[in-house]
Amino acid sequence: MAELVIYTSEICPYCIKAKRLLDSKEVTYREICVDGSNELASEALLKSGGKKTVPQIFIDDHHIGGCDELYALDQQGRLDRLLNS
């Protein structure tokens, strides 16, 4: 099973939507909430190549993007393959 990390904010509706999809697939992921932490927000910014929004999602250290990209991968049938690699 792939390692999945998602940088989030508690009040972000896109974070909630992304986690809902992952939960529906019964995927284990590590959530890193950046609320109130400049250090974690900077870490997400650096790892994502400068993206300032959340969620930022990584599968096996590969940046896949945010909520829209996650749903696009799912619609293309590619998300399950990435998660099971």
C-alpha positions as CSV (number, residue, x, y, z in Angstrom):
1,M,0.0,0.0,0.0
2,A,1.2,3.5,-0.9
3,E,2.0,6.1,1.8
4,L,-0.4,9.0,1.6
5,V,0.1,12.3,3.2
6,I,-2.3,15.2,3.1
7,Y,-1.7,18.7,4.4
8,T,-5.0,20.2,5.5
9,S,-6.7,23.0,7.4
10,E,-9.7,22.2,9.7
11,I,-11.9,24.9,8.1
12,C,-11.2,24.0,4.5
13,P,-14.1,22.5,2.6
14,Y,-11.8,21.1,-0.1
15,C,-9.8,19.3,2.6
16,I,-13.0,17.8,4.0
17,K,-14.1,16.7,0.5
18,A,-10.7,15.1,-0.3
19,K,-10.6,13.3,3.1
20,R,-14.2,12.1,2.4
21,L,-13.1,10.5,-0.8
22,L,-10.1,8.8,0.8
23,D,-12.2,7.6,3.7
24,S,-14.8,6.1,1.3
25,K,-11.9,4.1,-0.2
26,E,-10.8,3.0,3.3
27,V,-7.4,4.4,2.7
28,T,-5.0,5.1,5.6
29,Y,-3.4,8.5,5.3
30,R,-1.3,10.8,7.5
31,E,-3.0,14.1,7.9
32,I,-0.9,17.1,8.7
33,C,-3.0,20.1,9.8
34,V,-1.1,23.4,9.1
35,D,-3.4,25.5,11.2
36,G,-1.4,27.8,13.4
37,S,1.9,26.4,12.3
38,N,4.1,28.4,10.1
39,E,6.6,25.6,10.1
40,L,4.1,23.0,8.7
41,A,2.7,25.5,6.2
42,S,6.2,26.2,5.0
43,E,6.9,22.5,4.7
44,A,3.8,22.0,2.6
45,L,4.7,25.0,0.5
46,L,8.2,23.7,-0.1
47,K,7.2,20.1,-0.9
48,S,4.4,21.2,-3.2
49,G,6.6,23.4,-5.3
50,G,5.1,26.6,-4.1
51,K,1.4,25.8,-3.8
52,K,-0.1,28.0,-1.1
53,T,-3.5,26.3,-0.8
54,V,-4.7,23.2,1.0
55,P,-5.1,20.4,0.7
56,Q,-1.8,19.3,-0.7
57,I,-1.7,15.6,-1.3
58,F,1.3,13.3,-1.7
59,I,1.3,9.6,-2.6
60,D,4.7,8.0,-1.9
61,D,6.3,11.5,-1.8
62,H,4.9,12.3,-5.3
63,H,2.9,15.5,-5.2
64,I,-0.5,14.9,-6.9
65,G,-2.0,18.3,-6.1
66,G,-5.2,19.2,-4.3
67,C,-8.8,18.1,-4.1
68,D,-9.6,18.7,-7.8
69,E,-6.6,16.7,-8.9
70,L,-7.5,13.9,-6.5
71,Y,-11.0,13.6,-7.9
72,A,-9.7,13.8,-11.4
73,L,-7.4,10.9,-10.8
74,D,-10.3,9.0,-9.3
75,Q,-12.5,9.7,-12.3
76,Q,-9.7,8.6,-14.7
77,G,-9.4,5.3,-12.8
78,R,-5.8,6.0,-11.8
79,L,-6.2,6.8,-8.1
80,D,-6.8,3.2,-7.0
81,R,-3.7,2.1,-8.9
82,L,-1.6,4.8,-7.2
83,L,-2.9,3.9,-3.8
84,N,-2.3,0.2,-4.2
85,S,1.2,0.5,-5.6
